[in-house]
Amino acid sequence: MDSLVKPICKFLNFLYHVFLVFACLVLLSIVIIVSAQVFVRQVMGGTVRWSQEVALMLMVWMAFITCAVGVERNLHIGIEMFYQMFPKKLQKILFYINWVLVGIVGYFFMYYGVKLTLSTTASKLPATGWPKCTMYWIIPVCGFFIIYFALIKITKRDDLLPAPVFFEKKPEGGNN
């Protein structure tokens, strides 16, 4: 089974690294577009008609991308103080309940994200004329990665998690 799982995870981790680089480009694009719009408005007295729409779309993308990254890095909200007070057996049960619920959220992102994307293909964004589904296609992609990372956590196979990307600091004490 491991001979099948490891290559699949290696491929998915590669896709996730591409996804992280894409996230960096999205963030850089937001900064450039918003800065350009401020410059054009304040210095030149004009406006870039499409800038607000594109910046909003990119911010929607970043919101969902950070959900997937947060699941991969276990950054979702938790109250550790109370969790540590529970008996070990209850902690173990809560661990699985937590990751199952995270996986369910990922499923909803995938399922309803696909429905939303497909239902908005005929609509156009007003300023750019792009299909409205452009704003929402990221939701099912992030849902897929959320499910993927939840499954890794449920199976306690942290060795299958992606290694840090070239621009990330390696965790201290780890050999990833």
C-alpha positions as CSV (number, residue, x, y, z in Angstrom):
1,M,0.0,0.0,0.0
2,D,2.8,2.4,0.9
3,S,4.3,1.9,-2.6
4,L,1.1,3.3,-4.1
5,V,0.5,6.1,-1.5
6,K,4.0,7.6,-1.4
7,P,4.2,8.4,-5.2
8,I,0.7,9.9,-5.1
9,C,1.6,12.0,-2.1
10,K,4.8,13.1,-3.7
11,F,2.9,14.3,-6.8
12,L,0.3,16.0,-4.7
13,N,3.0,17.7,-2.6
14,F,4.6,18.9,-5.9
15,L,1.2,20.4,-6.9
16,Y,1.0,22.0,-3.5
17,H,4.4,23.6,-3.9
18,V,3.2,25.0,-7.2
19,F,0.1,26.2,-5.4
20,L,2.3,28.0,-2.8
21,V,4.3,29.7,-5.5
22,F,1.1,30.7,-7.1
23,A,-0.1,32.2,-3.8
24,C,3.1,34.3,-3.6
25,L,2.4,35.6,-7.1
26,V,-1.2,36.4,-6.2
27,L,-0.1,38.3,-3.1
28,L,2.5,40.2,-5.1
29,S,-0.1,41.0,-7.8
30,I,-2.4,42.4,-5.1
31,V,0.3,44.7,-3.8
32,I,1.2,45.9,-7.3
33,I,-2.4,46.5,-8.5
34,V,-3.4,48.3,-5.4
35,S,-0.2,50.4,-5.3
36,A,-0.7,51.3,-9.0
37,Q,-4.3,52.3,-8.4
38,V,-3.3,54.5,-5.5
39,F,-0.5,56.1,-7.6
40,V,-2.8,56.7,-10.6
41,R,-5.6,58.1,-8.4
42,Q,-3.4,60.4,-6.1
43,V,-0.7,61.5,-8.5
44,M,-2.3,61.4,-11.9
45,G,-5.9,62.1,-10.9
46,G,-7.2,59.1,-12.9
47,T,-8.4,55.7,-12.2
48,V,-7.7,52.1,-13.4
49,R,-11.2,50.8,-14.0
50,W,-10.5,47.1,-13.6
51,S,-8.1,47.4,-10.6
52,Q,-10.6,47.1,-7.8
53,E,-12.3,44.1,-9.4
54,V,-9.1,42.2,-10.0
55,A,-7.7,43.1,-6.5
56,L,-11.0,41.8,-4.9
57,M,-10.8,38.6,-6.9
58,L,-7.2,38.0,-5.9
59,M,-8.1,38.7,-2.2
60,V,-10.9,36.1,-2.4
61,W,-8.3,33.7,-3.8
62,M,-5.9,34.5,-1.0
63,A,-8.6,33.9,1.7
64,F,-9.2,30.4,0.5
65,I,-5.5,29.6,-0.2
66,T,-4.7,30.6,3.4
67,C,-7.4,28.1,4.6
68,A,-5.5,25.3,2.8
69,V,-2.1,26.5,4.1
70,G,-3.5,26.8,7.6
71,V,-4.7,23.2,7.5
72,E,-1.4,21.9,6.2
73,R,0.4,23.8,9.0
74,N,-2.1,23.1,11.7
75,L,-2.9,26.8,12.2
76,H,-6.6,26.6,12.7
77,I,-8.1,27.9,15.9
78,G,-7.8,25.7,18.9
79,I,-7.8,26.1,22.7
80,E,-4.7,24.2,23.8
81,M,-5.0,25.2,27.4
82,F,-8.2,23.2,27.9
83,Y,-7.2,20.4,25.6
84,Q,-4.2,19.6,27.7
85,M,-6.4,19.3,30.8
86,F,-8.4,16.4,29.3
87,P,-7.4,12.8,29.8
88,K,-5.2,11.3,27.1
89,K,-8.0,9.1,25.8
90,L,-10.3,12.0,25.3
91,Q,-7.5,14.0,23.7
92,K,-7.1,11.2,21.2
93,I,-10.8,11.1,20.4
94,L,-10.9,14.9,20.0
95,F,-7.9,14.7,17.7
96,Y,-9.8,12.5,15.3
97,I,-13.1,14.4,15.6
98,N,-11.2,17.6,14.9
99,W,-9.5,16.3,11.7
100,V,-12.7,14.6,10.5
101,L,-14.6,17.9,10.9
102,V,-11.7,19.7,9.0
103,G,-12.1,17.1,6.2
104,I,-15.8,17.7,6.1
105,V,-15.2,21.4,5.7
106,G,-12.8,20.6,2.8
107,Y,-15.5,18.4,1.3
108,F,-18.0,21.3,1.5
109,F,-15.5,23.6,-0.1
110,M,-15.0,21.1,-3.0
111,Y,-18.7,20.3,-3.5
112,Y,-20.2,23.7,-3.2
113,G,-17.2,25.4,-4.8
114,V,-17.7,23.3,-7.9
115,K,-21.4,24.1,-7.9
116,L,-20.7,27.8,-7.4
117,T,-18.1,27.8,-10.1
118,L,-20.3,26.0,-12.6
119,S,-23.3,28.2,-11.8
120,T,-21.4,31.4,-12.5
121,T,-19.8,30.4,-15.8
122,A,-22.3,32.3,-17.9
123,S,-22.0,35.6,-15.8
124,K,-19.3,38.2,-16.6
125,L,-17.4,40.4,-14.2
126,P,-18.4,44.0,-15.1
127,A,-15.0,45.7,-15.4
128,T,-12.9,43.0,-16.9
129,G,-15.5,41.0,-18.8
130,W,-14.0,37.8,-17.4
131,P,-16.3,34.9,-16.5
132,K,-17.5,35.3,-13.0
133,C,-16.4,31.7,-12.2
134,T,-12.8,33.1,-12.4
135,M,-13.4,34.4,-8.9
136,Y,-14.6,31.1,-7.5
137,W,-12.5,28.3,-9.1
138,I,-10.0,28.4,-6.2
139,I,-12.6,27.2,-3.7
140,P,-12.7,23.5,-4.8
141,V,-9.0,23.5,-5.3
142,C,-8.4,24.6,-1.7
143,G,-11.1,22.1,-0.6
144,F,-9.2,19.3,-2.2
145,F,-6.0,20.3,-0.4
146,I,-7.8,20.6,2.9
147,I,-9.2,17.0,2.5
148,Y,-5.7,15.8,1.5
149,F,-4.0,17.3,4.6
150,A,-6.9,16.2,6.9
151,L,-6.4,12.6,5.7
152,I,-2.7,12.7,6.3
153,K,-3.4,14.0,9.9
154,I,-6.1,11.4,10.5
155,T,-3.8,8.6,9.4
156,K,-0.9,10.1,11.4
157,R,1.4,10.0,8.4
158,D,3.1,13.3,8.9
159,D,6.0,11.9,6.9
160,L,3.8,12.4,3.8
161,L,3.4,16.1,4.4
162,P,5.2,18.4,2.0
163,A,8.7,19.6,2.8
164,P,9.2,23.3,3.1
165,V,9.4,25.1,-0.2
166,F,12.7,26.8,-1.2
167,F,11.7,30.2,0.2
168,E,10.5,28.8,3.6
169,K,12.6,28.4,6.7
170,K,13.1,24.8,7.7
171,P,11.6,23.9,11.0
172,E,14.1,23.8,13.9
173,G,15.0,20.3,15.0
174,G,13.4,18.8,11.9
175,N,15.1,17.3,8.9
176,N,12.5,18.2,6.4
